[in-house]
Amino acid sequence: MLRHLPNAITASRGLCGPVCTWLLVAKGANKAAFWLFLAAMCTDLVDGAIARALGAESDAGKWLDGLSDKVLTDFVWVGLAAGGFCPWWLAGTILARDLAVIVAWLWAFRVGKRWEASPMGQVMVAFEGTAVCVLLFHGPWIDVHWPSVGTVIGSISLALSLTSLAGYVRQGPVEASRSAPEASRAERSTSPS
């Protein structure tokens, strides 16, 4: 039973996205959406650690982790744009990027492959999470126009994602049952010197 705990935590993160959007659009409760989004993002720090501690790591769990992140952030981007907290061009471009990523993941999953997380991709996710938090909170504080700050950080995230995407295309997917270090060891052992 505990073996399923990490995936349950991961799935709950994705489910927070529609709730955040509802809070933004139907209730105008951006502070409540901010705290829920922040709590959901923190689950990303614990689900993997719990999976490793329980010996419950799996390819399906890794796939679910990325999907939950996309569901959470994409729903919140829609809510931010619908509530007027960020420009539609930013939310729309991020949604288009994520749709392309999800299609690529589905293809890779179907053929037994997956992409390894890249450091650039992880930095991009940090910028995106920061941008969403700033845009959700956006209250008056130290005479700064926080929607502009959030839009700039979101734009940086978008630029980083395009750089990361180029790396993913160049690297290509690996077999789902192998990690990147295993894949590179196998390539070194079979490639001519």
Phi, psi and omega per residue, in radians:
M1 nan -0.786 3.124
L2 -1.112 -0.429 -3.133
R3 -1.037 -0.469 -3.115
H4 -1.583 -0.109 -3.112
L5 -1.005 -0.817 -3.134
P6 -1.037 -0.729 3.138
N7 -1.206 -0.565 3.086
A8 -1.154 -0.716 3.097
I9 -1.115 -0.763 3.135
T10 -1.065 -0.825 -3.136
A11 -1.100 -0.648 3.140
S12 -1.122 -0.538 3.097
R13 -1.083 -0.810 3.123
G14 -1.091 -0.669 -3.118
L15 -1.176 -0.366 3.103
C16 -1.207 -0.412 -3.138
G17 -1.031 -0.945 3.106
P18 -1.071 -0.588 3.126
V19 -1.166 -0.747 3.095
C20 -1.059 -0.743 3.130
T21 -1.099 -0.756 3.094
W22 -1.054 -0.755 3.119
L23 -1.062 -0.700 -3.130
L24 -1.235 -0.874 -2.982
V25 -1.427 -0.824 -3.046
A26 -1.479 -0.561 -3.038
K27 -1.942 -0.257 -3.082
G28 1.103 0.460 -3.052
A29 -1.734 1.233 -3.085
N30 -1.151 -0.567 3.128
K31 -1.190 -0.706 3.087
A32 -1.127 -0.701 3.102
A33 -1.122 -0.683 3.098
F34 -1.021 -0.892 -3.098
W35 -1.142 -0.665 3.104
L36 -1.165 -0.757 3.107
F37 -1.072 -0.776 -3.139
L38 -1.079 -0.766 3.109
A39 -1.098 -0.731 3.132
A40 -1.111 -0.735 3.115
M41 -1.102 -0.584 3.121
C42 -1.165 -0.470 3.099
T43 -1.130 -0.408 3.110
D44 -1.159 -0.391 3.121
L45 -1.427 -0.418 -3.028
V46 -1.835 -0.477 -3.051
D47 -1.112 -0.720 3.109
G48 -1.166 -0.710 3.123
A49 -1.114 -0.708 3.117
I50 -1.164 -0.715 3.124
A51 -1.057 -0.754 3.125
R52 -1.153 -0.732 -3.132
A53 -1.119 -0.602 -3.125
L54 -1.577 -0.064 -3.060
G55 1.139 0.593 -3.044
A56 -1.932 0.399 3.117
E57 -1.229 2.472 3.125
S58 -2.668 2.773 3.067
D59 -1.102 -0.682 3.121
A60 -1.091 -0.684 3.112
G61 -1.141 -0.683 3.102
K62 -1.149 -0.701 3.102
W63 -1.143 -0.773 3.129
L64 -1.090 -0.632 3.133
D65 -1.035 -0.873 3.135
G66 -1.140 -0.708 3.131
L67 -1.117 -0.749 3.128
S68 -1.094 -0.696 3.087
D69 -1.039 -0.786 -3.122
K70 -1.150 -0.750 -3.140
V71 -1.089 -0.788 3.126
L72 -1.017 -0.994 -3.032
T73 -1.223 -0.666 -3.107
D74 -1.147 -0.729 3.084
F75 -1.093 -0.711 -3.130
V76 -1.172 -0.678 3.091
W77 -1.046 -0.735 3.109
V78 -1.075 -0.785 3.129
G79 -1.103 -0.694 3.111
L80 -1.109 -0.783 -3.137
A81 -1.185 -0.743 -3.138
A82 -1.123 -0.570 3.126
G83 -1.473 -0.037 3.135
G84 1.385 0.305 -3.118
F85 -1.568 -0.206 3.051
C86 -2.637 2.769 -3.136
P87 -1.244 2.536 3.137
W88 -1.097 -0.560 -3.115
W89 -1.089 -0.639 3.137
L90 -1.237 -0.870 -3.139
A91 -1.076 -0.749 -3.117
G92 -1.126 -0.710 3.128
T93 -1.162 -0.722 3.116
I94 -1.147 -0.707 3.104
L95 -1.119 -0.721 3.108
A96 -1.103 -0.743 3.095
R97 -1.042 -0.814 -3.096
D98 -1.186 -0.590 3.067
L99 -1.097 -0.755 3.102
A100 -1.094 -0.714 3.127
V101 -1.123 -0.761 -3.131
I102 -1.127 -0.710 3.090
V103 -1.072 -0.754 3.110
A104 -1.114 -0.726 3.102
W105 -1.070 -0.780 -3.122
L106 -1.083 -0.739 3.090
W107 -1.064 -0.855 -3.111
A108 -1.085 -0.750 3.135
F109 -1.068 -0.700 -3.116
R110 -1.147 -0.596 -3.121
V111 -1.710 0.191 3.065
G112 1.363 0.497 3.120
K113 -2.190 2.958 3.050
R114 -2.759 2.795 3.072
W115 -1.678 2.438 3.052
E116 -1.393 2.529 3.070
A117 -1.120 2.406 3.114
S118 -1.869 2.681 3.071
P119 -1.013 -0.665 3.128
M120 -1.121 -0.726 3.103
G121 -1.086 -0.669 3.131
Q122 -1.210 -0.636 3.067
V123 -1.147 -0.714 3.119
M124 -1.050 -0.751 3.135
V125 -1.091 -0.674 3.112
A126 -1.115 -0.750 3.094
F127 -1.128 -0.723 -3.138
E128 -1.106 -0.790 3.110
G129 -1.063 -0.695 3.109
T130 -1.142 -0.761 3.130
A131 -1.058 -0.788 -3.131
V132 -1.107 -0.755 3.119
C133 -1.053 -0.783 3.134
V134 -1.092 -0.775 -3.124
L135 -1.184 -0.600 3.103
L136 -1.222 -0.774 -3.080
F137 -1.266 -0.896 3.050
H138 0.496 0.313 -3.129
G139 -1.297 2.910 3.119
P140 -1.187 2.188 -3.135
W141 -2.801 2.189 -3.122
I142 0.820 0.697 3.046
D143 0.882 0.720 3.090
V144 -1.960 2.447 3.062
H145 -1.491 1.584 -3.002
W146 -1.114 -0.582 3.051
P147 -1.023 -0.633 3.090
S148 -1.176 -0.722 3.121
V149 -1.093 -0.795 3.127
G150 -1.090 -0.668 3.121
T151 -1.156 -0.712 3.104
V152 -1.117 -0.801 3.139
I153 -1.128 -0.698 3.078
G154 -1.098 -0.647 3.103
S155 -1.174 -0.665 3.065
I156 -1.099 -0.750 3.091
S157 -1.022 -0.740 3.139
L158 -1.115 -0.760 3.102
A159 -1.098 -0.741 3.097
L160 -1.107 -0.631 -3.129
S161 -1.166 -0.616 3.103
L162 -1.180 -0.671 3.067
T163 -1.130 -0.764 3.114
S164 -1.099 -0.722 3.136
L165 -1.043 -0.732 3.107
A166 -1.062 -0.689 3.097
G167 -1.153 -0.706 3.114
Y168 -1.114 -0.719 3.129
V169 -1.132 -0.756 -3.139
R170 -1.131 -0.758 -3.096
Q171 -1.285 -0.715 -3.097
G172 1.334 2.926 -3.120
P173 -1.390 2.783 3.058
V174 -1.960 2.885 3.062
E175 -1.022 2.408 -3.076
A176 -1.059 -0.492 -3.105
S177 -1.484 -0.107 3.136
R178 -2.015 2.534 3.026
S179 -1.575 2.967 -3.127
A180 -1.041 -0.777 3.118
P181 -1.057 -0.694 3.118
E182 -1.138 -0.726 3.140
A183 -1.101 -0.759 -3.114
S184 -1.220 -0.599 3.060
R185 -1.107 -0.737 3.138
A186 -1.124 -0.690 3.130
E187 -1.178 -0.698 3.126
R188 -1.134 -0.653 -3.076
S189 -1.304 -0.361 -3.125
T190 -1.864 -0.170 -3.118
S191 -1.593 2.554 3.138
P192 -1.180 2.608 3.133
S193 -1.419 nan nan
